[in-house]
Amino acid sequence: MAQQNDNHPTEDYRGLTIYQVMVGSFMHSPEGARGYREMWGPDNNTKDGNLKGVTEALDHIASLGVNAIWLTPIFDSRGAAGGEKLQASGYFAKDYFAIDPHFGTEDDLRELVDAAHSHGLYVFLDGVFGHHGGVDKPSPGGNSIDSTPALSDRGEEGGEGNVKYPESLDYFKEVATYWIDKFDIDGWRLDQAYQLCQNGHNYWVEIREAVRQLCERRRAEGKKWGVLGYMVGEDWSDAAGISSRIYRDLGLVSAFDFDGKTLISGPMGDLSDGGLPNGWDDVVTVYSSPTSRGYSTDEVLPNLFLSNHDGFRVADHFYDESDDINVMTRFAILAGYPGPVTLYYGDEFADLSRDDEGAQPDNAGRTSGHIMASDERAAKVYNYVAKVMHFRRMNPAMWRGEQEFNRYRNGEAEVLIVTKTDADTGNKVVMAFADHDTTEIIPGIPYPVELRAYIPELLRID
């Protein structure tokens, strides 16, 4: 289905461009909840973010050309084991049917969802269905969690959760559908999704079907939001590992593309490799079909990203004066990725966290959110990110088109021309990459194209 209009984003999952917000470290509004005082992340950065802060940042978020936001968990975590730093992350909930008052109220969430929808943004919540922080009461529907320690099919490598399946299945089916039906959210990001693959069965099959049935019912009732039902899982394994677990039996059809992220922007907790070790070959690789990259079927939709809350920021991988163009290159790659993509807040300004005191490899990226560029470098990156992401939003060929690759050398420059054509609409675009400044004659473009090194040009032909 082609993109409809700016007030209602594409219903094709491949066209999703998601902006991730870590609620506690993003932005604090004095009009909202008090927030937490402590959280795992760099010292002297925001720890008291709240839902009102996200709402007040929606103009900026929408200005980037994205069409969805993902909020890290907002469920009530007060009293969970591990202390305030862990509770503030939200990943160990005490009550899946209540909002953590540190972040806000039900009215705050409704205001945020309604405002996001008015900006043409879907809203995805973050769910942890394989471990919890001490849930001690039934769901509103009378379902309970079986907290027996349970290993997933990943074994010891994935650690032991405290949610046993199938005994806990009805409880989490209710969680998955409750927030869609009550608050019109549009889907889920699912933390450590492999934990639901137990004893050879993928329990996402049943949960995703419950979400699908609910969204179909809501659509039949004439609802315009809360009908998408997108679900993206986290399993930091490679393509084969993800395929053997959460993609098995198409329990989930989308998961984060850790292989692709490592290829173009470096490992999550390592600053040794800035990515693109094979030059433009790596662009061709990440744009290739899922099966050619080791996934089990082309029906799956890996979600490409550059960084997130569990590692270093993308700009942290570059220690030279060209870190801004290195970041711009990777956002161009992201814009043309044939499938869903995710941006992490602050990366649109090429924010850095590598030198922040208290930063650790698994939380260095949890720096303060902001909506204004702090200097000329940040403004340049922001303007480029907004440009390429708006281009992605307005051109379905970018995320679902048939692709042609033309790679050649022109003097010192190694050039890659990617031509994309969308069969449904006839939309046709060109992505032009070069590693040195050059001037290129590109078929379909009636003028010579000036390319700057590592600052790709995106051009519409039709």
Disulfide bonds with the S-S distance in Angstrom:
none
